[in-house]
Amino acid sequence: MKKSLIYAIVLTLSSTAIIAPSYASARTDDSRVPHIDGNSQFPPTRWGIFRHTFRLHVPQNSKAVTQLLVKVPDNVTISNNIQDIDIVDEKGQKINTNISVNGKTILLAFAEPVAPNTKFDIDLNKIKRLNLGNGSVYSLSAREVGIDAEIPIGVAWFRTY
């Protein structure tokens, strides 16, 4: 009986470890507004410290992006250490960004505006979930060159497994 239980636990843990996150893309490249190309969660489990990643796309027909605002859901806690937030381009190079965390809002101010036809990832490391619930929904807004207003660019939903 104990042996069967151990095998079941090992099988469950190993199958969870090999689940690869995937990005989903629902938009075409003719958009004029930056948008979320996909999101993923590492590791996709109910417990512990984990990472949420957003993939954003600034389309070719868009203006350059100067700032991003990420509204964090109430059911997660993010680290106040700005070292735990990474912004990298498609090649894995860090994008120079001034990061500030104010309660449940993260402000990403780019040193140089992110040019059109660019895709990049925002990695929020050391996320803690406060309760299980149905998942976590982040709301994202952007500011573009020459526009003072915040433009809603979408939501990212992370399911609870």
Number of C-alpha atoms within 10 A of each C-alpha: 5 7 8 9 10 11 11 12 12 12 12 11 11 11 10 13 13 9 11 11 13 10 12 12 13 8 12 8 12 10 14 13 20 28 23 23 21 19 22 21 20 16 18 19 14 15 14 10 15 17 18 21 22 23 23 20 24 24 22 17 14 19 21 22 22 20 22 21 21 18 18 18 17 13 15 16 16 23 14 14 12 15 10 14 21 17 21 17 16 11 8 10 10 13 17 16 18 12 18 16 16 9 11 13 17 20 18 21 19 17 12 13 17 22 16 18 15 15 20 22 22 18 19 20 20 18 17 17 21 11 14 14 10 12 16 19 17 16 16 23 19 24 22 20 14 10 12 9 10 14 16 16 17 15 18 20 19 17 16 16 10
